[in-house]
Amino acid sequence: MDSLQLIEYDIALLVRLTTSPSRQIGNLDRSEFLLLSELDKHGPLGINELSDQLRLNVSTASRQVAAMESKEFIRRYPDPKNGRISLIVMTKEGQEILHNAQKSRQERLSDILKDWSEEDLNVLQRNLTRLNQDIKNWKQR
């Protein structure tokens, strides 16, 4: 197998291992975790900004937002600059469940990667960040 075949396989395996139902992120599924994380990083966002950041079509993002709104993890409010647009923000419950999930994930990763050197962890982090950015940039073409 060449490098690209191995990378393709390893990415598919990583996604499977980290997103299977038994690997649920606390009480959040993957889409909930990513949406809340995006709101946590970038503050109140409109649905178009949120869908762009997560590389989702607007209808998919809207369904996810509606489902999370019904769970009271997020809420919408009118954009003070443009009342025709709603901004989405995490509720206190959303922040709590996200931070608990992040803590749980970080504990799991800490256990999995406990034998890795700091240098290996830094290389992995830089390369994952680079890969994600390159994928986002490629999808924008």
C-alpha positions as CSV (number, residue, x, y, z in Angstrom):
1,M,0.0,0.0,0.0
2,D,1.2,3.5,-0.7
3,S,1.1,6.4,1.8
4,L,-2.2,7.8,0.5
5,Q,-4.0,4.5,0.8
6,L,-2.7,4.1,4.4
7,I,-3.7,7.6,5.3
8,E,-7.2,7.1,3.8
9,Y,-7.6,3.9,5.7
10,D,-6.3,5.3,9.0
11,I,-8.6,8.4,8.8
12,A,-11.6,6.1,8.2
13,L,-10.6,3.9,11.1
14,L,-10.0,6.9,13.4
15,V,-13.5,8.3,12.6
16,R,-15.0,4.9,13.3
17,L,-13.2,4.4,16.5
18,T,-13.9,7.9,17.8
19,T,-17.6,8.2,16.7
20,S,-19.1,4.7,17.1
21,P,-22.1,4.7,19.5
22,S,-20.1,3.2,22.3
23,R,-17.8,6.2,22.0
24,Q,-20.5,8.7,22.5
25,I,-19.0,12.0,23.8
26,G,-20.5,12.2,27.3
27,N,-24.2,12.8,26.6
28,L,-23.5,14.4,23.2
29,D,-23.3,12.8,19.8
30,R,-20.6,14.0,17.4
31,S,-22.8,16.6,15.6
32,E,-23.9,18.1,19.0
33,F,-20.3,18.2,20.2
34,L,-19.0,19.9,17.1
35,L,-21.8,22.5,17.0
36,L,-21.4,23.4,20.7
37,S,-17.7,23.5,20.3
38,E,-18.0,25.9,17.4
39,L,-20.3,28.2,19.4
40,D,-17.9,27.9,22.4
41,K,-14.9,29.0,20.2
42,H,-16.6,31.7,18.1
43,G,-19.4,33.0,20.2
44,P,-22.9,33.8,18.9
45,L,-23.2,32.8,15.3
46,G,-25.9,33.0,12.6
47,I,-27.0,29.8,11.0
48,N,-25.1,30.6,7.8
49,E,-21.8,31.2,9.7
50,L,-22.3,28.1,11.7
51,S,-23.0,26.0,8.6
52,D,-20.0,27.4,6.9
53,Q,-17.7,26.7,9.8
54,L,-18.9,23.1,10.1
55,R,-19.1,22.6,6.4
56,L,-22.8,21.7,6.5
57,N,-25.6,22.8,4.2
58,V,-27.9,25.2,5.9
59,S,-30.8,22.8,6.1
60,T,-28.7,20.2,7.9
61,A,-27.4,22.9,10.3
62,S,-30.9,24.2,10.9
63,R,-32.2,20.7,11.8
64,Q,-29.3,20.2,14.2
65,V,-29.9,23.6,15.8
66,A,-33.6,22.9,16.2
67,A,-32.9,19.6,17.8
68,M,-30.4,21.2,20.2
69,E,-32.8,24.1,20.9
70,S,-35.4,21.5,22.0
71,K,-32.9,20.1,24.4
72,E,-32.2,23.6,25.7
73,F,-28.5,23.4,24.9
74,I,-28.7,26.5,22.7
75,R,-31.1,29.4,22.1
76,R,-31.7,31.9,19.4
77,Y,-32.1,35.7,19.7
78,P,-32.4,38.5,17.1
79,D,-29.2,39.9,15.8
80,P,-29.0,43.5,17.1
81,K,-27.4,44.6,13.8
82,N,-29.9,42.9,11.6
83,G,-33.2,41.8,13.2
84,R,-34.0,39.5,10.2
85,I,-31.2,37.2,11.4
86,S,-31.1,35.1,14.5
87,L,-27.9,34.5,16.4
88,I,-27.4,31.2,18.1
89,V,-25.7,31.0,21.6
90,M,-25.1,28.2,24.1
91,T,-27.3,28.1,27.2
92,K,-25.8,27.5,30.6
93,E,-27.0,23.8,30.2
94,G,-25.2,23.6,26.8
95,Q,-22.0,25.0,28.3
96,E,-22.1,22.6,31.1
97,I,-22.7,19.5,29.0
98,L,-20.0,20.6,26.5
99,H,-17.4,21.2,29.2
100,N,-18.2,17.8,30.8
101,A,-17.9,16.1,27.4
102,Q,-14.6,17.9,26.7
103,K,-13.3,16.9,30.1
104,S,-14.3,13.3,29.4
105,R,-12.7,13.3,26.0
106,Q,-9.5,14.8,27.3
107,E,-9.3,12.2,30.1
108,R,-9.8,9.4,27.5
109,L,-7.1,10.9,25.2
110,S,-4.7,11.4,28.1
111,D,-5.1,7.7,29.0
112,I,-4.7,6.6,25.3
113,L,-1.7,8.8,24.7
114,K,0.0,8.5,28.1
115,D,3.1,6.8,26.6
116,W,3.6,9.5,23.9
117,S,6.3,12.0,24.3
118,E,5.5,15.7,24.4
119,E,7.2,16.1,21.1
120,D,5.0,13.3,19.5
121,L,1.9,15.0,20.9
122,N,2.9,18.3,19.5
123,V,3.6,16.8,16.1
124,L,0.2,15.0,16.1
125,Q,-1.6,18.2,17.1
126,R,0.1,20.3,14.4
127,N,-0.5,17.7,11.7
128,L,-4.2,17.2,12.6
129,T,-4.7,21.0,12.6
130,R,-3.0,21.2,9.3
131,L,-5.0,18.4,7.8
132,N,-8.3,19.8,9.0
133,Q,-7.4,23.2,7.6
134,D,-6.3,21.8,4.3
135,I,-9.6,19.8,4.0
136,K,-11.6,23.0,4.8
137,N,-9.7,25.0,2.2
138,W,-10.1,22.2,-0.4
139,K,-13.8,22.0,0.2
140,Q,-14.1,25.8,-0.4
141,R,-12.8,25.5,-4.0
